[in-house]
Amino acid sequence: MEIAVEKREGATVVSIDGSVDGMSAPQLVAAFREQIGGGNPRLVGNLASVDYTSSAGLRALLETVKDARQHGGDLRLAAVRPEVLRVLELSGFTSILQVFPDVDAAVASFTA
Amino acid sequence: MENVAAFRNFVEEACRRVGADESVCFEMKLVVDEACSNLVMHGYKGREPGPIGVSFSRQGNEITVTITDRAPPFDPKDAPIPRLDVPASERRPGGLGWHMIREIVDRMEYEADARDGNRLTLVKRFKPA
C-alpha cells in the first residue's frame, strides 16, 4: 500500500494505492493522524486505487473519522470501487461516512 | 500477518480456478483474511504463534474453506455483535470481521477439539460459470 497526500483548497486529499489489511492499516491510520495533528482535519480519502480492504481498513477509517470530527473536520471518501463499497455497505459504514463519486466532488463538499 | 496475505491469495486463486465470479472470489478472500487475522491478533495473542491451516474444496456449487488452528477455542457465536445503526461516535471497532463473515457465507460451523485443535468451516454457494 502507498499513500500520497495533496493539499487542496478546503481539504487535504489522502490517496491510497493498494490493499488495506492488518499489515497496512496502521500506516494508513498514521498518515491520517499526521494530517489531523498538523491542523488539517478536513480529509478526503481517495480510494480510486484501493482494490481491497478488510475490517482492519474499516477500523482505520472509523478511528480517523472520529478523530477528524473531534477536531472540527471530517473524513469523506471518494471514488470507491464497487468491491470496496460492498465492504463498506456490509459493515454499515455508508451510513457514517459520506461517499462521493470523485475527489473533486468530495473536496467541494467541504466548501459548499 | 504476512501469512494472512498468502492465505488470502490462495483462496482467491482457488475460487477463480473453480469458476466462481469475481465478487465471490473477493468475498471469500475477505472471510479468510478476517478469520485468520482474528487468530493472529486474538487467538495466538500473548503466546507462541501456532499453526494456521487453510484448505479449499469445491463440491458442485459449493465452495468450502476450512481453517484449522491450535489457539484457545473461540466460538464465533461469542463474538461481539457490532451496532451498525448508531452514529460514528458510538461505533465500536470490535466484531466487524465476524459480522462480515456471517453476512457473506451461507453456512458456518465451528468445532473445538482438545486433541485435533479448532476447525472453522465456511461454506459459500456460487453459480459455476
gemmi code that builds the backbone of each chain (N, CA, C; Angstrom):
import gemmi

chains = {
    "A": [
        ("MET", (0.837, -1.197, 0.000), (0.000, 0.000, 0.000), (0.876, 1.253, 0.000)),
        ("GLU", (0.500, 2.241, -0.818), (1.222, 3.515, -0.845), (0.238, 4.649, -0.609)),
        ("ILE", (0.760, 5.699, 0.015), (-0.103, 6.820, 0.376), (0.513, 8.108, -0.153)),
        ("ALA", (-0.304, 8.940, -0.778), (0.145, 10.260, -1.238), (-0.796, 11.310, -0.673)),
        ("VAL", (-0.226, 12.434, -0.234), (-1.030, 13.493, 0.381), (-0.947, 14.740, -0.478)),
        ("GLU", (-2.093, 15.346, -0.707), (-2.138, 16.562, -1.525), (-3.037, 17.586, -0.849)),
        ("LYS", (-2.506, 18.769, -0.627), (-3.318, 19.849, -0.038), (-4.132, 20.513, -1.141)),
        ("ARG", (-5.439, 20.578, -0.896), (-6.293, 21.272, -1.858), (-7.030, 22.373, -1.115)),
        ("GLU", (-7.608, 23.289, -1.851), (-8.386, 24.372, -1.241), (-9.584, 23.761, -0.493)),
        ("GLY", (-9.575, 23.874, 0.828), (-10.709, 23.384, 1.619), (-10.553, 22.000, 2.207)),
        ("ALA", (-9.610, 21.204, 1.711), (-9.454, 19.838, 2.235), (-8.089, 19.267, 1.858)),
        ("THR", (-7.714, 18.242, 2.562), (-6.474, 17.524, 2.264), (-6.852, 16.154, 1.704)),
        ("VAL", (-6.299, 15.841, 0.544), (-6.631, 14.583, -0.116), (-5.552, 13.544, 0.197)),
        ("VAL", (-5.989, 12.438, 0.774), (-5.077, 11.334, 1.057), (-5.413, 10.216, 0.070)),
        ("SER", (-4.515, 10.011, -0.869), (-4.757, 8.992, -1.898), (-4.053, 7.697, -1.516)),
        ("ILE", (-4.814, 6.624, -1.549), (-4.306, 5.324, -1.106), (-4.239, 4.404, -2.328)),
        ("ASP", (-3.148, 3.673, -2.424), (-2.955, 2.791, -3.567), (-2.619, 1.391, -3.055)),
        ("GLY", (-3.452, 0.431, -3.365), (-3.145, -0.945, -2.971), (-4.215, -1.547, -2.071)),
        ("SER", (-3.797, -2.532, -1.270), (-4.722, -3.249, -0.390), (-4.580, -2.756, 1.041)),
        ("VAL", (-5.717, -2.557, 1.701), (-5.687, -2.171, 3.110), (-6.061, -3.403, 3.939)),
        ("ASP", (-5.104, -3.866, 4.737), (-5.347, -5.044, 5.570), (-4.661, -4.848, 6.913)),
        ("GLY", (-4.572, -5.918, 7.680), (-3.972, -5.809, 9.005), (-2.524, -5.351, 8.986)),
        ("MET", (-1.849, -5.630, 7.883), (-0.448, -5.205, 7.747), (-0.342, -3.722, 7.459)),
        ("SER", (-1.189, -3.232, 6.565), (-1.020, -1.856, 6.080), (-1.882, -0.838, 6.814)),
        ("ALA", (-2.926, -1.281, 7.514), (-3.844, -0.327, 8.149), (-3.149, 0.635, 9.137)),
        ("PRO", (-2.188, 0.151, 9.948), (-1.539, 1.090, 10.876), (-0.864, 2.269, 10.166)),
        ("GLN", (-0.312, 1.985, 8.988), (0.331, 3.042, 8.183), (-0.716, 4.072, 7.731)),
        ("LEU", (-1.905, 3.575, 7.418), (-2.977, 4.465, 6.990), (-3.454, 5.341, 8.154)),
        ("VAL", (-3.641, 4.720, 9.301), (-4.050, 5.479, 10.491), (-3.019, 6.573, 10.784)),
        ("ALA", (-1.737, 6.211, 10.702), (-0.661, 7.167, 10.998), (-0.691, 8.344, 10.018)),
        ("ALA", (-0.947, 8.047, 8.744), (-0.975, 9.117, 7.733), (-2.124, 10.087, 7.989)),
        ("PHE", (-3.289, 9.537, 8.319), (-4.441, 10.397, 8.617), (-4.177, 11.202, 9.896)),
        ("ARG", (-3.648, 10.518, 10.899), (-3.418, 11.159, 12.196), (-2.430, 12.326, 12.054)),
        ("GLU", (-1.447, 12.133, 11.204), (-0.449, 13.187, 10.978), (-1.117, 14.442, 10.408)),
        ("GLN", (-2.070, 14.245, 9.511), (-2.771, 15.394, 8.929), (-3.648, 16.081, 9.970)),
        ("ILE", (-4.371, 15.304, 10.749), (-5.251, 15.891, 11.771), (-4.402, 16.643, 12.805)),
        ("GLY", (-3.316, 15.997, 13.227), (-2.416, 16.619, 14.197), (-1.762, 17.881, 13.648)),
        ("GLY", (-1.590, 17.939, 12.342), (-0.971, 19.095, 11.698), (-1.970, 20.184, 11.369)),
        ("GLY", (-3.179, 20.056, 11.884), (-4.181, 21.103, 11.681), (-4.994, 20.953, 10.407)),
        ("ASN", (-5.009, 19.752, 9.847), (-5.798, 19.507, 8.623), (-6.835, 18.419, 8.872)),
        ("PRO", (-7.890, 18.726, 9.629), (-8.865, 17.675, 9.940), (-9.919, 17.468, 8.842)),
        ("ARG", (-9.907, 18.295, 7.806), (-10.855, 18.091, 6.697), (-10.166, 17.219, 5.663)),
        ("LEU", (-10.573, 15.956, 5.659), (-9.843, 14.944, 4.887), (-10.722, 14.278, 3.839)),
        ("VAL", (-10.111, 14.060, 2.681), (-10.746, 13.244, 1.650), (-9.885, 11.997, 1.468)),
        ("GLY", (-10.493, 10.839, 1.642), (-9.794, 9.590, 1.369), (-10.083, 9.195, -0.073)),
        ("ASN", (-9.069, 9.293, -0.921), (-9.247, 8.918, -2.326), (-8.971, 7.420, -2.460)),
        ("LEU", (-10.054, 6.656, -2.682), (-9.933, 5.192, -2.721), (-9.948, 4.622, -4.140)),
        ("ALA", (-9.687, 5.506, -5.112), (-9.762, 5.066, -6.514), (-8.851, 3.874, -6.799)),
        ("SER", (-7.717, 3.807, -6.111), (-6.753, 2.724, -6.380), (-6.697, 1.694, -5.259)),
        ("VAL", (-7.745, 1.655, -4.448), (-7.809, 0.632, -3.394), (-8.627, -0.548, -3.930)),
        ("ASP", (-7.963, -1.692, -4.086), (-8.666, -2.848, -4.660), (-9.199, -3.791, -3.593)),
        ("TYR", (-8.817, -3.532, -2.315), (-9.233, -4.460, -1.265), (-9.152, -3.777, 0.089)),
        ("THR", (-10.126, -4.028, 0.935), (-9.958, -3.677, 2.346), (-10.628, -4.737, 3.205)),
        ("SER", (-10.005, -5.017, 4.321), (-10.606, -5.900, 5.320), (-11.151, -5.019, 6.438)),
        ("SER", (-11.616, -5.648, 7.522), (-12.132, -4.856, 8.637), (-11.030, -4.014, 9.283)),
        ("ALA", (-9.767, -4.385, 9.053), (-8.657, -3.567, 9.578), (-8.709, -2.170, 8.953)),
        ("GLY", (-9.023, -2.122, 7.654), (-9.166, -0.832, 6.982), (-10.368, -0.062, 7.500)),
        ("LEU", (-11.444, -0.789, 7.790), (-12.645, -0.138, 8.335), (-12.344, 0.479, 9.688)),
        ("ARG", (-11.606, -0.252, 10.512), (-11.253, 0.294, 11.836), (-10.399, 1.549, 11.681)),
        ("ALA", (-9.506, 1.558, 10.679), (-8.680, 2.750, 10.422), (-9.570, 3.930, 10.035)),
        ("LEU", (-10.565, 3.670, 9.201), (-11.479, 4.744, 8.778), (-12.312, 5.232, 9.955)),
        ("LEU", (-12.781, 4.287, 10.790), (-13.610, 4.662, 11.943), (-12.818, 5.530, 12.924)),
        ("GLU", (-11.610, 5.084, 13.213), (-10.755, 5.844, 14.132), (-10.497, 7.246, 13.571)),
        ("THR", (-10.252, 7.314, 12.272), (-9.933, 8.601, 11.649), (-11.145, 9.531, 11.622)),
        ("VAL", (-12.305, 8.995, 11.285), (-13.474, 9.886, 11.186), (-13.846, 10.428, 12.570)),
        ("LYS", (-13.701, 9.594, 13.596), (-13.971, 10.085, 14.960), (-12.999, 11.199, 15.328)),
        ("ASP", (-11.721, 10.951, 15.061), (-10.656, 11.902, 15.391), (-10.861, 13.206, 14.612)),
        ("ALA", (-11.133, 13.085, 13.321), (-11.299, 14.273, 12.473), (-12.477, 15.131, 12.955)),
        ("ARG", (-13.579, 14.463, 13.289), (-14.769, 15.212, 13.732), (-14.520, 15.886, 15.078)),
        ("GLN", (-13.775, 15.204, 15.937), (-13.449, 15.839, 17.229), (-12.606, 17.085, 17.032)),
        ("HIS", (-11.909, 17.166, 15.917), (-11.073, 18.325, 15.627), (-11.766, 19.286, 14.659)),
        ("GLY", (-13.059, 19.161, 14.539), (-13.821, 20.107, 13.720), (-13.818, 19.811, 12.239)),
        ("GLY", (-13.327, 18.666, 11.859), (-13.292, 18.313, 10.436), (-14.139, 17.096, 10.146)),
        ("ASP", (-13.724, 16.349, 9.136), (-14.453, 15.139, 8.757), (-13.554, 14.314, 7.839)),
        ("LEU", (-13.899, 13.048, 7.687), (-13.277, 12.214, 6.661), (-14.373, 11.842, 5.676)),
        ("ARG", (-14.149, 12.173, 4.414), (-15.106, 11.824, 3.363), (-14.374, 11.008, 2.307)),
        ("LEU", (-15.082, 10.061, 1.722), (-14.437, 9.145, 0.785), (-14.799, 9.491, -0.647)),
        ("ALA", (-13.864, 9.203, -1.529), (-14.088, 9.477, -2.944), (-13.675, 8.286, -3.793)),
        ("ALA", (-14.398, 8.106, -4.911), (-14.024, 7.150, -5.962), (-13.844, 5.726, -5.425)),
        ("VAL", (-14.788, 5.295, -4.626), (-14.696, 3.956, -4.024), (-15.086, 2.893, -5.058)),
        ("ARG", (-14.260, 1.897, -5.211), (-14.552, 0.826, -6.184), (-15.712, -0.048, -5.672)),
        ("PRO", (-16.424, -0.678, -6.588), (-17.615, -1.438, -6.186), (-17.338, -2.498, -5.111)),
        ("GLU", (-16.227, -3.229, -5.232), (-15.977, -4.310, -4.262), (-15.660, -3.746, -2.874)),
        ("VAL", (-14.988, -2.596, -2.855), (-14.688, -1.962, -1.562), (-15.961, -1.325, -0.986)),
        ("LEU", (-16.782, -0.779, -1.878), (-18.063, -0.218, -1.439), (-18.927, -1.307, -0.800)),
        ("ARG", (-18.840, -2.498, -1.343), (-19.600, -3.635, -0.779), (-19.158, -3.887, 0.671)),
        ("VAL", (-17.860, -3.804, 0.940), (-17.358, -3.990, 2.305), (-17.896, -2.879, 3.216)),
        ("LEU", (-17.901, -1.660, 2.694), (-18.426, -0.529, 3.477), (-19.913, -0.729, 3.778)),
        ("GLU", (-20.633, -1.250, 2.798), (-22.078, -1.458, 2.987), (-22.355, -2.594, 3.961)),
        ("LEU", (-21.609, -3.691, 3.806), (-21.786, -4.850, 4.693), (-21.609, -4.471, 6.154)),
        ("SER", (-20.724, -3.509, 6.379), (-20.372, -3.157, 7.750), (-21.110, -1.918, 8.232)),
        ("GLY", (-22.055, -1.431, 7.413), (-22.841, -0.275, 7.816), (-22.069, 1.032, 7.802)),
        ("PHE", (-20.939, 1.078, 7.076), (-20.123, 2.294, 7.088), (-20.646, 3.375, 6.155)),
        ("THR", (-21.499, 2.997, 5.196), (-22.008, 4.030, 4.289), (-22.983, 4.957, 5.006)),
        ("SER", (-23.420, 4.549, 6.205), (-24.306, 5.448, 6.951), (-23.525, 6.403, 7.856)),
        ("ILE", (-22.248, 6.152, 8.045), (-21.473, 7.078, 8.894), (-20.439, 7.880, 8.111)),
        ("LEU", (-20.121, 7.426, 6.898), (-19.137, 8.136, 6.083), (-19.797, 8.588, 4.783)),
        ("GLN", (-19.550, 9.845, 4.420), (-20.071, 10.312, 3.137), (-19.158, 9.831, 2.015)),
        ("VAL", (-19.775, 9.319, 0.965), (-19.022, 8.796, -0.177), (-19.376, 9.616, -1.411)),
        ("PHE", (-18.353, 10.089, -2.114), (-18.550, 10.914, -3.305), (-17.994, 10.206, -4.534)),
        ("PRO", (-18.576, 10.512, -5.699), (-18.132, 9.796, -6.904), (-16.677, 10.081, -7.272)),
        ("ASP", (-16.202, 11.293, -6.991), (-14.807, 11.581, -7.322), (-14.215, 12.568, -6.311)),
        ("VAL", (-12.917, 12.764, -6.427), (-12.190, 13.590, -5.462), (-12.685, 15.044, -5.503)),
        ("ASP", (-12.899, 15.559, -6.701), (-13.336, 16.962, -6.813), (-14.647, 17.197, -6.056)),
        ("ALA", (-15.573, 16.264, -6.193), (-16.869, 16.410, -5.506), (-16.687, 16.325, -3.992)),
        ("ALA", (-15.808, 15.450, -3.542), (-15.572, 15.310, -2.099), (-14.905, 16.566, -1.543)),
        ("VAL", (-13.939, 17.108, -2.277), (-13.259, 18.334, -1.836), (-14.264, 19.489, -1.812)),
        ("ALA", (-15.052, 19.599, -2.868), (-16.032, 20.693, -2.970), (-17.049, 20.639, -1.837)),
        ("SER", (-17.350, 19.434, -1.333), (-18.360, 19.303, -0.279), (-17.937, 20.019, 0.998)),
        ("PHE", (-16.648, 20.210, 1.180), (-16.163, 20.894, 2.384), (-16.348, 22.406, 2.296)),
        ("THR", (-16.457, 22.936, 1.085), (-16.596, 24.386, 0.946), (-18.019, 24.780, 0.573)),
        ("ALA", (-18.857, 23.758, 0.363), (-20.241, 24.041, -0.052), (-21.007, 24.703, 1.091)),
    ],
    "B": [
        ("MET", (1.211, -11.908, 10.162), (0.279, -11.195, 9.285), (0.644, -11.353, 7.801)),
        ("GLU", (1.945, -11.535, 7.525), (2.343, -11.774, 6.120), (1.658, -13.031, 5.596)),
        ("ASN", (1.551, -14.041, 6.484), (0.950, -15.301, 6.059), (-0.531, -15.146, 5.738)),
        ("VAL", (-1.174, -14.196, 6.403), (-2.593, -13.965, 6.134), (-2.781, -13.578, 4.670)),
        ("ALA", (-1.885, -12.733, 4.166), (-1.971, -12.333, 2.753), (-1.792, -13.544, 1.841)),
        ("ALA", (-0.919, -14.465, 2.241), (-0.706, -15.665, 1.427), (-1.968, -16.536, 1.410)),
        ("PHE", (-2.614, -16.697, 2.569), (-3.874, -17.467, 2.627), (-4.952, -16.809, 1.761)),
        ("ARG", (-4.976, -15.493, 1.841), (-5.965, -14.719, 1.078), (-5.793, -14.975, -0.422)),
        ("ASN", (-4.533, -14.881, -0.873), (-4.266, -15.082, -2.300), (-4.567, -16.515, -2.719)),
        ("PHE", (-4.251, -17.459, -1.847), (-4.501, -18.869, -2.144), (-6.005, -19.095, -2.374)),
        ("VAL", (-6.825, -18.562, -1.486), (-8.272, -18.796, -1.595), (-8.856, -18.051, -2.801)),
        ("GLU", (-8.381, -16.835, -3.027), (-8.885, -16.074, -4.180), (-8.583, -16.827, -5.484)),
        ("GLU", (-7.351, -17.318, -5.606), (-6.957, -18.052, -6.815), (-7.757, -19.345, -6.954)),
        ("ALA", (-7.946, -20.040, -5.833), (-8.698, -21.306, -5.863), (-10.139, -21.047, -6.308)),
        ("CYS", (-10.733, -19.945, -5.836), (-12.104, -19.595, -6.245), (-12.157, -19.329, -7.745)),
        ("ARG", (-11.142, -18.639, -8.254), (-11.104, -18.369, -9.702), (-11.012, -19.665, -10.491)),
        ("ARG", (-10.182, -20.570, -9.991), (-9.966, -21.825, -10.720), (-11.244, -22.644, -10.857)),
        ("VAL", (-12.134, -22.564, -9.831), (-13.370, -23.340, -9.936), (-14.462, -22.566, -10.671)),
        ("GLY", (-14.131, -21.375, -11.145), (-15.062, -20.632, -11.987), (-16.038, -19.743, -11.234)),
        ("ALA", (-15.729, -19.429, -9.982), (-16.598, -18.503, -9.241), (-16.399, -17.087, -9.792)),
        ("ASP", (-17.466, -16.290, -9.748), (-17.299, -14.942, -10.298), (-16.482, -14.076, -9.335)),
        ("GLU", (-16.065, -12.927, -9.851), (-15.104, -12.098, -9.103), (-15.647, -11.653, -7.744)),
        ("SER", (-16.952, -11.430, -7.658), (-17.473, -10.970, -6.362), (-17.364, -12.073, -5.309)),
        ("VAL", (-17.585, -13.331, -5.720), (-17.431, -14.447, -4.779), (-15.955, -14.618, -4.395)),
        ("CYS", (-15.056, -14.489, -5.389), (-13.619, -14.601, -5.106), (-13.207, -13.530, -4.088)),
        ("PHE", (-13.721, -12.315, -4.294), (-13.390, -11.212, -3.379), (-13.929, -11.505, -1.973)),
        ("GLU", (-15.166, -11.962, -1.918), (-15.778, -12.192, -0.611), (-15.093, -13.323, 0.156)),
        ("MET", (-14.708, -14.387, -0.563), (-14.049, -15.500, 0.131), (-12.642, -15.098, 0.586)),
        ("LYS", (-11.997, -14.251, -0.226), (-10.707, -13.695, 0.187), (-10.874, -12.905, 1.482)),
        ("LEU", (-11.946, -12.134, 1.546), (-12.204, -11.316, 2.737), (-12.478, -12.187, 3.973)),
        ("VAL", (-13.303, -13.215, 3.823), (-13.638, -14.010, 5.019), (-12.412, -14.766, 5.552)),
        ("VAL", (-11.543, -15.219, 4.624), (-10.329, -15.907, 5.075), (-9.410, -14.923, 5.803)),
        ("ASP", (-9.290, -13.727, 5.256), (-8.488, -12.685, 5.902), (-9.015, -12.425, 7.314)),
        ("GLU", (-10.330, -12.248, 7.431), (-10.908, -11.907, 8.735), (-10.684, -13.029, 9.763)),
        ("ALA", (-10.946, -14.262, 9.332), (-10.807, -15.386, 10.269), (-9.348, -15.566, 10.687)),
        ("CYS", (-8.427, -15.489, 9.720), (-7.007, -15.701, 10.042), (-6.452, -14.507, 10.824)),
        ("SER", (-6.856, -13.301, 10.474), (-6.378, -12.123, 11.217), (-6.817, -12.196, 12.674)),
        ("ASN", (-8.042, -12.677, 12.893), (-8.511, -12.841, 14.275), (-7.623, -13.809, 15.047)),
        ("LEU", (-7.194, -14.883, 14.372), (-6.319, -15.851, 15.049), (-4.984, -15.215, 15.417)),
        ("VAL", (-4.437, -14.430, 14.474), (-3.139, -13.794, 14.730), (-3.274, -12.724, 15.820)),
        ("MET", (-4.335, -11.922, 15.736), (-4.489, -10.771, 16.641), (-4.987, -11.186, 18.031)),
        ("HIS", (-5.868, -12.190, 18.063), (-6.500, -12.559, 19.335), (-6.156, -13.988, 19.763)),
        ("GLY", (-6.373, -14.943, 18.854), (-6.218, -16.359, 19.210), (-4.840, -16.671, 19.770)),
        ("TYR", (-3.818, -16.218, 19.049), (-2.449, -16.530, 19.463), (-1.802, -15.365, 20.205)),
        ("LYS", (-2.614, -14.366, 20.571), (-2.057, -13.185, 21.239), (-1.408, -13.576, 22.571)),
        ("GLY", (-0.229, -13.063, 22.809), (0.439, -13.279, 24.084), (0.979, -14.685, 24.268)),
        ("ARG", (1.046, -15.439, 23.202), (1.597, -16.788, 23.305), (2.419, -17.076, 22.049)),
        ("GLU", (3.093, -18.203, 22.080), (3.868, -18.615, 20.906), (2.940, -18.695, 19.700)),
        ("PRO", (3.313, -18.051, 18.584), (2.455, -18.184, 17.413), (2.343, -19.650, 17.005)),
        ("GLY", (1.144, -20.102, 16.796), (0.937, -21.508, 16.445), (0.519, -21.644, 14.998)),
        ("PRO", (0.242, -22.876, 14.606), (-0.097, -23.120, 13.208), (-1.502, -22.626, 12.828)),
        ("ILE", (-1.629, -22.241, 11.581), (-2.938, -21.972, 10.979), (-2.948, -22.732, 9.656)),
        ("GLY", (-3.976, -23.516, 9.453), (-4.089, -24.237, 8.194), (-5.331, -23.785, 7.443)),
        ("VAL", (-5.194, -23.613, 6.135), (-6.345, -23.223, 5.324), (-6.480, -24.212, 4.184)),
        ("SER", (-7.655, -24.823, 4.057), (-7.855, -25.710, 2.918), (-9.105, -25.301, 2.155)),
        ("PHE", (-9.120, -25.673, 0.907), (-10.182, -25.240, -0.011), (-10.729, -26.464, -0.727)),
        ("SER", (-12.038, -26.551, -0.825), (-12.592, -27.608, -1.668), (-13.866, -27.099, -2.325)),
        ("ARG", (-14.222, -27.781, -3.383), (-15.435, -27.404, -4.097), (-16.224, -28.681, -4.383)),
        ("GLN", (-17.518, -28.617, -4.051), (-18.385, -29.737, -4.399), (-19.623, -29.164, -5.039)),
        ("GLY", (-19.830, -29.474, -6.301), (-20.976, -28.911, -7.012), (-20.915, -27.405, -7.015)),
        ("ASN", (-21.959, -26.784, -6.477), (-21.988, -25.320, -6.485), (-21.630, -24.740, -5.109)),
        ("GLU", (-20.866, -25.501, -4.338), (-20.460, -25.014, -3.022), (-18.944, -24.981, -2.876)),
        ("ILE", (-18.486, -23.857, -2.363), (-17.071, -23.713, -2.011), (-16.973, -23.885, -0.500)),
        ("THR", (-16.016, -24.698, -0.069), (-15.794, -24.863, 1.371), (-14.360, -24.479, 1.703)),
        ("VAL", (-14.224, -23.560, 2.631), (-12.907, -23.201, 3.139), (-12.853, -23.616, 4.602)),
        ("THR", (-11.813, -24.380, 4.942), (-11.667, -24.852, 6.318), (-10.397, -24.249, 6.911)),
        ("ILE", (-10.546, -23.703, 8.103), (-9.407, -23.067, 8.773), (-9.173, -23.797, 10.094)),
        ("THR", (-7.972, -24.308, 10.264), (-7.647, -25.040, 11.498), (-6.578, -24.281, 12.278)),
        ("ASP", (-6.649, -24.388, 13.607), (-5.656, -23.705, 14.439), (-5.542, -24.421, 15.779)),
        ("ARG", (-4.551, -24.008, 16.552), (-4.354, -24.589, 17.884), (-4.345, -23.518, 18.968)),
        ("ALA", (-5.035, -22.431, 18.675), (-5.194, -21.373, 19.678), (-6.268, -21.817, 20.673)),
        ("PRO", (-6.397, -21.120, 21.812), (-7.512, -21.445, 22.710), (-8.832, -21.345, 21.932)),
        ("PRO", (-9.768, -22.253, 22.178), (-11.014, -22.241, 21.403), (-11.745, -20.901, 21.496)),
        ("PHE", (-12.284, -20.479, 20.372), (-13.131, -19.288, 20.374), (-14.288, -19.535, 19.430)),
        ("ASP", (-15.459, -19.748, 19.988), (-16.637, -19.989, 19.156), (-17.113, -18.657, 18.593)),
        ("PRO", (-17.250, -18.567, 17.250), (-17.701, -17.300, 16.639), (-19.023, -16.791, 17.222)),
        ("LYS", (-19.795, -17.710, 17.800), (-21.065, -17.265, 18.406), (-20.800, -16.294, 19.555)),
        ("ASP", (-19.588, -16.346, 20.120), (-19.257, -15.480, 21.249), (-18.695, -14.125, 20.822)),
        ("ALA", (-18.556, -13.922, 19.505), (-18.002, -12.637, 19.030), (-19.002, -11.520, 19.317)),
        ("PRO", (-18.505, -10.332, 19.671), (-19.436, -9.224, 19.905), (-20.208, -8.889, 18.629)),
        ("ILE", (-21.471, -8.526, 18.796), (-22.285, -8.144, 17.631), (-22.170, -6.624, 17.489)),
        ("PRO", (-21.577, -6.149, 16.401), (-21.415, -4.694, 16.289), (-22.750, -3.991, 16.040)),
        ("ARG", (-22.920, -2.820, 16.634), (-24.104, -1.997, 16.358), (-23.838, -1.212, 15.082)),
        ("LEU", (-24.642, -1.457, 14.067), (-24.408, -0.793, 12.785), (-25.369, 0.364, 12.569)),
        ("ASP", (-26.249, 0.597, 13.563), (-27.290, 1.607, 13.377), (-27.042, 2.838, 14.253)),
        ("VAL", (-25.820, 2.998, 14.718), (-25.531, 4.136, 15.585), (-24.506, 5.044, 14.911)),
        ("PRO", (-24.461, 6.327, 15.314), (-23.500, 7.231, 14.685), (-22.048, 6.832, 14.959)),
        ("ALA", (-21.152, 7.406, 14.162), (-19.734, 7.040, 14.231), (-19.180, 7.137, 15.649)),
        ("SER", (-19.611, 8.177, 16.370), (-19.048, 8.412, 17.701), (-19.355, 7.265, 18.658)),
        ("GLU", (-20.432, 6.508, 18.357), (-20.814, 5.398, 19.250), (-20.388, 4.032, 18.710)),
        ("ARG", (-19.779, 4.033, 17.531), (-19.347, 2.750, 16.970), (-18.155, 2.209, 17.737)),
        ("ARG", (-18.150, 0.878, 17.871), (-17.010, 0.204, 18.479), (-16.317, -0.617, 17.397)),
        ("PRO", (-15.006, -0.708, 17.477), (-14.299, -1.387, 16.381), (-14.425, -2.904, 16.382)),
        ("GLY", (-14.838, -3.516, 17.494), (-14.807, -4.975, 17.584), (-15.951, -5.663, 16.855)),
        ("GLY", (-15.708, -6.880, 16.422), (-16.761, -7.737, 15.891), (-17.090, -7.546, 14.422)),
        ("LEU", (-16.436, -6.558, 13.786), (-16.761, -6.296, 12.373), (-16.385, -7.464, 11.469)),
        ("GLY", (-15.236, -8.075, 11.769), (-14.781, -9.191, 10.944), (-15.768, -10.352, 10.966)),
        ("TRP", (-16.174, -10.762, 12.155), (-17.134, -11.872, 12.268), (-18.476, -11.491, 11.669)),
        ("HIS", (-18.851, -10.240, 11.835), (-20.108, -9.782, 11.248), (-20.082, -9.985, 9.729)),
        ("MET", (-18.987, -9.579, 9.096), (-18.913, -9.704, 7.635), (-18.858, -11.164, 7.211)),
        ("ILE", (-18.145, -11.992, 7.976), (-18.114, -13.422, 7.660), (-19.540, -13.989, 7.678)),
        ("ARG", (-20.284, -13.665, 8.730), (-21.664, -14.177, 8.841), (-22.527, -13.705, 7.680)),
        ("GLU", (-22.310, -12.445, 7.262), (-23.111, -11.901, 6.168), (-22.796, -12.586, 4.839)),
        ("ILE", (-21.533, -12.950, 4.657), (-21.090, -13.436, 3.347), (-21.341, -14.927, 3.152)),
        ("VAL", (-21.008, -15.747, 4.156), (-21.078, -17.193, 3.917), (-22.517, -17.697, 4.091)),
        ("ASP", (-22.780, -18.850, 3.488), (-24.116, -19.447, 3.606), (-24.199, -20.382, 4.803)),
        ("ARG", (-23.043, -20.908, 5.203), (-23.045, -21.816, 6.348), (-21.706, -21.707, 7.063)),
        ("MET", (-21.763, -21.775, 8.387), (-20.523, -21.684, 9.168), (-20.615, -22.691, 10.304)),
        ("GLU", (-19.565, -23.490, 10.454), (-19.536, -24.463, 11.551), (-18.226, -24.312, 12.300)),
        ("TYR", (-18.304, -24.510, 13.595), (-17.095, -24.410, 14.416), (-17.011, -25.609, 15.347)),
        ("GLU", (-15.854, -26.236, 15.365), (-15.638, -27.355, 16.293), (-14.317, -27.130, 17.014)),
        ("ALA", (-14.340, -27.316, 18.308), (-13.108, -27.254, 19.090), (-12.830, -28.638, 19.640)),
        ("ASP", (-11.650, -29.141, 19.357), (-11.297, -30.492, 19.798), (-9.951, -30.406, 20.512)),
        ("ALA", (-9.914, -30.922, 21.734), (-8.701, -30.802, 22.542), (-7.515, -31.476, 21.856)),
        ("ARG", (-7.765, -32.555, 21.149), (-6.654, -33.277, 20.512), (-6.301, -32.698, 19.140)),
        ("ASP", (-7.351, -32.440, 18.336), (-7.102, -32.038, 16.951), (-7.091, -30.522, 16.737)),
        ("GLY", (-7.386, -29.754, 17.763), (-7.412, -28.306, 17.590), (-8.777, -27.823, 17.135)),
        ("ASN", (-8.824, -26.589, 16.679), (-10.101, -25.972, 16.293), (-10.264, -26.006, 14.781)),
        ("ARG", (-11.510, -26.085, 14.375), (-11.795, -26.153, 12.944), (-12.991, -25.265, 12.633)),
        ("LEU", (-12.749, -24.291, 11.767), (-13.830, -23.405, 11.318), (-14.122, -23.743, 9.857)),
        ("THR", (-15.355, -24.089, 9.570), (-15.733, -24.458, 8.205), (-16.685, -23.394, 7.654)),
        ("LEU", (-16.309, -22.829, 6.519), (-17.102, -21.755, 5.904), (-17.552, -22.219, 4.530)),
        ("VAL", (-18.847, -22.198, 4.299), (-19.387, -22.704, 3.036), (-20.121, -21.580, 2.313)),
        ("LYS", (-19.799, -21.454, 1.028), (-20.438, -20.415, 0.203), (-20.921, -21.046, -1.095)),
        ("ARG", (-22.185, -20.805, -1.416), (-22.717, -21.295, -2.693), (-22.337, -20.330, -3.813)),
        ("PHE", (-22.117, -20.868, -4.981), (-21.829, -19.999, -6.129), (-22.437, -20.609, -7.380)),
        ("LYS", (-22.522, -19.775, -8.408), (-23.037, -20.268, -9.690), (-21.849, -20.607, -10.563)),
        ("PRO", (-21.616, -21.895, -10.823), (-20.477, -22.246, -11.680), (-20.636, -21.607, -13.059)),
        ("ALA", (-19.505, -21.121, -13.594), (-19.553, -20.439, -14.899), (-19.877, -21.438, -16.006)),
    ],
}
model = gemmi.Model(1)
for chain_id, residues in chains.items():
    chain = gemmi.Chain(chain_id)
    for i, (resn, *xyz) in enumerate(residues, 1):
        res = gemmi.Residue()
        res.name, res.seqid = resn, gemmi.SeqId(i, " ")
        for name, pos in zip(("N", "CA", "C"), xyz):
            atom = gemmi.Atom()
            atom.name, atom.element = name, gemmi.Element(name[0])
            atom.pos, atom.b_iso = gemmi.Position(*pos), 0.0
            res.add_atom(atom)
        chain.add_residue(res)
    model.add_chain(chain)
structure = gemmi.Structure()
structure.add_model(model)
structure.setup_entities()
